[in-house]
């Protein structure tokens, strides 16, 4: 590869690399304001979030002018930051107000808001105390729907040979997603759509950015113990919606317990839950056909419930007005 050492003209060259349609608005405590210019949507190289992966993040969808599960995401964001000793210099209420104002300023009704809290800038060392102060970065941009085939045909998943999260902090949504990225790389190389991590005993934990659950042939929805996985906001909502499915006898019960891979192979259905997917069916896992190899009735019913919930779910929607 031949490296070009020509000095870059920002307005002429860098701006040509950025698809302005995908980035609506960016806020930064480092900038002390917001911008609509993609050139300014950046993070300083000496911020610990860049060179040490020292920070946390979360995402929230806005659909038809309302944030979905906003308070749940903010609560997890604060839990993650405090768990690694980054104390936000603002309250949850102030954070909520900021995201609502930025959502309105974006001028959009449908988008995803991604927010990051870093240890701070001011040092290229590994030492946290050398950072000046925490920085908050908020990016509002285009929300791209998952491929339609995920819901029409179902996903193919494989077990990851790579461990996902440190045992001491599975609930921290850290920006250090190297393991997650390597899991997805391995899945792609195996011709699969997603990878699932297992613990040292061979029990399912979670996907790289998805919670996983299985529906046994006994009609019980099983999810891994919460101490082994990231607390999924969408999964938490799904467990509440599962009460509706139990009343309809579509599900018999919900259980939080270890799920050996062998049990997953023989399950009636496997499901992924995440902010972007809501719920998606897994139809093949490690070469084993799940159920009849097609998206099942539990997935279909969850899918329909989420479709209603994101538009009219009581206490789940926060209008940006």
C-alpha positions as CSV (number, residue, x, y, z in Angstrom):
1,X,0.0,0.0,0.0
2,X,1.3,3.4,-0.9
3,X,0.5,6.1,1.8
4,X,-0.5,9.5,0.7
5,X,1.3,12.2,2.7
6,X,-0.6,15.1,1.1
7,X,-2.0,17.5,3.7
8,X,-5.8,17.0,3.9
9,X,-8.1,19.8,3.1
10,X,-11.0,19.2,5.5
11,X,-13.8,20.9,3.5
12,X,-12.7,19.2,0.3
13,X,-11.7,15.7,1.2
14,X,-12.8,14.5,4.7
15,X,-16.4,15.8,4.1
16,X,-16.6,13.7,1.0
17,X,-16.0,10.5,3.1
18,X,-19.0,11.2,5.4
19,X,-22.5,10.3,4.5
20,X,-24.3,13.3,6.0
21,X,-27.7,11.6,5.7
22,X,-26.8,9.1,8.4
23,X,-25.8,11.6,11.1
24,X,-28.4,14.1,12.3
25,X,-26.9,15.7,15.4
26,X,-24.0,15.3,17.8
27,X,-23.6,16.7,21.3
28,X,-20.4,16.7,23.4
29,X,-19.5,18.1,26.8
30,X,-16.0,18.4,25.2
31,X,-17.4,20.7,22.6
32,X,-19.8,22.2,25.2
33,X,-22.6,22.2,22.7
34,X,-24.1,20.4,19.7
35,X,-23.4,20.3,16.0
36,X,-25.0,19.2,12.8
37,X,-21.7,19.2,11.0
38,X,-20.3,15.6,10.6
39,X,-16.7,16.9,10.5
40,X,-17.2,18.0,14.2
41,X,-18.7,14.8,15.3
42,X,-15.5,13.5,16.7
43,X,-13.8,12.4,19.9
44,X,-10.3,13.6,21.0
45,X,-7.6,11.0,20.5
46,X,-6.4,11.5,24.1
47,X,-9.7,10.5,25.5
48,X,-9.5,7.2,27.5
49,X,-12.6,6.0,25.6
50,X,-10.5,5.9,22.4
51,X,-7.1,4.5,23.4
52,X,-8.0,2.4,26.4
53,X,-11.7,1.4,25.8
54,X,-12.3,3.1,29.1
55,X,-15.9,4.1,29.0
56,X,-19.5,2.9,28.7
57,X,-22.4,3.4,26.3
58,X,-26.0,2.7,25.5
59,X,-28.5,3.1,22.7
60,X,-32.2,4.1,22.6
61,X,-34.5,4.0,19.6
62,X,-37.0,6.8,18.9
63,X,-40.0,5.6,16.9
64,X,-42.7,7.9,15.6
65,X,-41.5,10.7,17.8
66,X,-41.2,8.7,21.1
67,X,-38.2,7.1,22.8
68,X,-38.8,3.4,23.6
69,X,-37.7,2.2,27.0
70,X,-35.7,5.4,27.6
71,X,-35.6,5.3,31.4
72,X,-34.5,1.6,31.4
73,X,-31.6,2.5,29.1
74,X,-30.6,5.5,31.2
75,X,-30.7,3.4,34.4
76,X,-28.4,0.8,32.8
77,X,-26.1,3.5,31.5
78,X,-25.7,4.9,35.0
79,X,-25.2,1.4,36.5
80,X,-22.5,0.7,34.0
81,X,-20.6,3.9,34.5
82,X,-20.7,3.8,38.3
83,X,-19.7,0.1,38.3
84,X,-16.3,1.1,36.7
85,X,-15.8,4.2,38.8
86,X,-16.9,6.8,36.2
87,X,-19.3,9.0,38.2
88,X,-21.5,11.0,35.8
89,X,-21.3,14.8,36.6
90,X,-25.1,14.9,36.0
91,X,-28.2,13.1,37.3
92,X,-30.4,10.6,35.5
93,X,-33.1,13.2,35.3
94,X,-30.7,15.7,33.7
95,X,-29.6,13.1,31.2
96,X,-33.2,12.3,30.4
97,X,-33.9,15.9,29.8
98,X,-30.9,16.3,27.5
99,X,-31.8,13.4,25.3
100,X,-35.3,14.7,24.9
101,X,-34.1,18.1,23.9
102,X,-31.5,16.7,21.5
103,X,-34.2,14.5,20.0
104,X,-36.4,17.5,19.4
105,X,-33.5,19.5,18.0
106,X,-32.7,16.7,15.5
107,X,-35.9,17.5,13.7
108,X,-36.5,13.8,13.1
109,X,-39.1,11.4,14.4
110,X,-37.4,8.1,13.8
111,X,-33.7,7.6,14.8
112,X,-31.3,5.9,17.2
113,X,-29.6,7.9,19.9
114,X,-26.2,6.5,21.0
115,X,-24.6,7.9,24.1
116,X,-21.1,7.4,25.5
117,X,-19.5,8.4,28.8
118,X,-15.7,8.3,28.9
119,X,-13.2,8.5,31.7
120,X,-12.1,11.7,30.1
121,X,-9.4,13.3,27.9
122,X,-6.0,14.7,28.9
123,X,-3.7,11.7,29.0
124,X,-2.4,9.0,26.7
125,X,-1.5,6.8,29.6
126,X,-3.4,3.9,31.1
127,X,-3.9,5.7,34.5
128,X,-7.5,6.7,35.0
129,X,-6.6,9.5,37.5
130,X,-4.8,11.4,34.7
131,X,-8.0,12.0,32.8
132,X,-9.3,15.6,33.3
133,X,-13.0,14.7,33.8
134,X,-15.7,12.4,32.3
135,X,-16.9,13.4,28.8
136,X,-20.4,12.7,27.5
137,X,-20.9,12.2,23.8
138,X,-24.4,11.8,22.2
139,X,-24.9,10.9,18.5
140,X,-28.4,11.0,16.9
141,X,-28.5,9.2,13.6
142,X,-30.2,7.0,11.1
143,X,-31.7,3.8,12.5
144,X,-31.3,1.0,9.9
145,X,-33.7,-1.9,10.2
146,X,-32.3,-5.5,10.3
147,X,-32.5,-7.6,7.1
148,X,-36.0,-8.7,6.5
149,X,-34.8,-12.3,6.0
150,X,-34.0,-12.4,9.8
151,X,-37.8,-12.4,10.4
152,X,-38.9,-14.2,7.3
153,X,-36.5,-17.1,7.4
154,X,-34.8,-16.9,10.8
155,X,-31.1,-16.6,11.8
156,X,-28.3,-19.1,11.8
157,X,-26.2,-19.1,15.0
158,X,-23.0,-20.9,16.1
159,X,-21.3,-21.3,19.5
160,X,-18.5,-18.8,19.9
161,X,-15.0,-20.2,20.9
162,X,-14.3,-16.7,22.3
163,X,-15.5,-15.8,25.8
164,X,-17.6,-12.6,25.9
165,X,-17.4,-10.7,29.1
166,X,-15.2,-10.7,32.2
167,X,-16.8,-12.8,35.0
168,X,-16.6,-9.9,37.4
169,X,-18.6,-7.4,35.2
170,X,-21.0,-9.0,32.8
171,X,-23.6,-6.3,33.5
172,X,-21.3,-3.4,32.5
173,X,-22.0,-2.2,29.0
174,X,-18.4,-1.2,28.2
175,X,-17.2,0.3,25.0
176,X,-14.5,-2.4,24.9
177,X,-16.3,-4.7,22.4
178,X,-13.3,-6.5,21.0
179,X,-14.6,-9.9,22.1
180,X,-18.0,-9.1,20.6
181,X,-16.4,-8.1,17.3
182,X,-14.3,-11.3,17.2
183,X,-17.4,-13.3,17.9
184,X,-19.2,-11.8,14.9
185,X,-16.1,-12.2,12.7
186,X,-16.0,-15.9,13.6
187,X,-19.7,-16.3,12.9
188,X,-19.3,-14.7,9.5
189,X,-16.4,-16.9,8.7
190,X,-18.6,-19.9,9.6
191,X,-21.4,-18.8,7.3
192,X,-23.6,-17.9,10.2
193,X,-25.6,-14.7,11.2
194,X,-24.6,-14.6,14.8
195,X,-22.5,-16.2,17.5
196,X,-23.5,-17.2,21.0
197,X,-21.1,-17.3,24.0
198,X,-21.2,-20.1,26.5
199,X,-19.8,-20.3,30.0
200,X,-17.1,-22.7,31.3
201,X,-19.8,-25.4,31.9
202,X,-21.2,-25.1,28.3
203,X,-24.3,-23.1,29.2
204,X,-25.6,-20.4,27.0
205,X,-24.9,-16.8,28.1
206,X,-25.6,-14.3,25.3
207,X,-24.9,-13.2,21.8
208,X,-22.4,-10.5,20.9
209,X,-25.1,-7.8,21.2
210,X,-28.2,-9.8,21.8
211,X,-29.8,-11.7,24.7
212,X,-30.7,-15.3,23.9
213,X,-33.6,-17.4,25.2
214,X,-35.0,-20.9,24.3
215,X,-38.5,-22.3,24.3
216,X,-38.6,-25.9,25.4
217,X,-40.9,-28.5,24.0
218,X,-42.7,-28.2,27.3
219,X,-43.7,-24.6,26.5
220,X,-41.4,-23.0,29.0
221,X,-39.4,-19.9,28.0
222,X,-35.9,-20.2,29.5
223,X,-33.4,-17.4,29.9
224,X,-29.8,-17.6,31.3
225,X,-29.2,-16.4,34.9
226,X,-28.9,-12.6,35.0
227,X,-25.5,-12.7,36.8
228,X,-23.9,-14.2,33.7
229,X,-25.2,-11.7,31.1
230,X,-25.8,-8.0,30.3
231,X,-29.1,-6.9,31.7
232,X,-31.1,-6.5,28.4
233,X,-33.7,-3.8,28.4
234,X,-35.6,-5.5,25.5
235,X,-35.4,-8.9,27.2
236,X,-36.7,-7.4,30.5
237,X,-39.7,-6.0,28.5
238,X,-40.2,-9.3,26.8
239,X,-40.4,-11.1,30.2
240,X,-43.2,-8.7,31.1
241,X,-45.0,-9.3,27.8
242,X,-44.6,-13.1,28.3
243,X,-47.3,-12.8,30.9
244,X,-49.7,-12.1,28.1
245,X,-48.5,-15.2,26.2
246,X,-48.9,-17.3,29.4
247,X,-52.5,-16.1,29.8
248,X,-53.1,-17.2,26.2
249,X,-51.4,-20.6,26.9
250,X,-48.9,-19.9,24.1
251,X,-46.3,-20.2,26.9
252,X,-46.6,-22.4,29.9
253,X,-44.1,-20.6,32.1
254,X,-40.9,-18.6,32.3
255,X,-37.7,-19.9,34.0
256,X,-34.4,-18.3,34.7
257,X,-31.9,-21.1,34.7
258,X,-28.8,-22.5,33.0
259,X,-29.3,-23.6,29.4
260,X,-26.9,-26.3,28.2
261,X,-26.2,-26.2,24.5
262,X,-27.7,-29.7,24.1
263,X,-31.0,-28.3,25.5
264,X,-30.8,-25.5,23.0
265,X,-30.2,-27.9,20.1
266,X,-33.4,-29.8,21.1
267,X,-35.6,-26.7,21.8
268,X,-38.8,-25.9,20.1
269,X,-37.7,-22.3,19.4
270,X,-34.6,-20.1,20.0
271,X,-35.0,-16.3,20.3
272,X,-32.7,-13.3,20.2
273,X,-33.7,-10.0,22.0
274,X,-32.0,-6.7,21.4
275,X,-32.7,-3.0,20.9
276,X,-32.4,-3.2,17.1
277,X,-34.1,-6.6,16.6
278,X,-36.7,-6.5,19.4
279,X,-37.1,-10.2,18.9
280,X,-35.8,-12.5,16.2
281,X,-36.0,-16.3,15.6
282,X,-33.0,-18.6,15.4
283,X,-33.7,-21.5,13.2
284,X,-30.4,-23.3,13.2
285,X,-27.7,-23.5,15.9
286,X,-24.4,-25.3,15.5
287,X,-25.8,-27.1,12.5
288,X,-28.9,-28.3,14.5
289,X,-32.3,-27.4,13.2
290,X,-34.4,-25.7,15.8
291,X,-38.0,-26.9,15.9
292,X,-39.2,-27.3,12.3
293,X,-36.5,-24.9,11.0
294,X,-39.0,-22.0,10.6
295,X,-39.9,-19.0,12.8
296,X,-42.2,-20.4,15.4
297,X,-45.5,-19.3,17.1
298,X,-43.8,-17.9,20.2
299,X,-41.6,-15.7,18.1
300,X,-44.6,-14.6,16.0
301,X,-46.6,-13.6,19.1
302,X,-43.7,-11.7,20.7
303,X,-43.1,-10.0,17.3
304,X,-46.7,-8.8,17.2
305,X,-46.6,-7.7,20.9
306,X,-43.5,-5.6,20.3
307,X,-44.9,-4.1,17.1
308,X,-47.8,-2.8,19.3
309,X,-45.7,-1.9,22.3
310,X,-43.3,0.5,20.4
311,X,-46.4,2.5,19.3
312,X,-48.8,2.3,22.2
313,X,-47.0,0.6,25.1
314,X,-48.2,2.2,28.3
315,X,-45.3,3.8,30.4
316,X,-42.8,2.6,27.8
317,X,-42.8,5.6,25.5
318,X,-41.4,9.0,26.1
319,X,-42.4,11.6,23.5
320,X,-39.7,14.0,22.4
321,X,-42.4,16.7,21.6
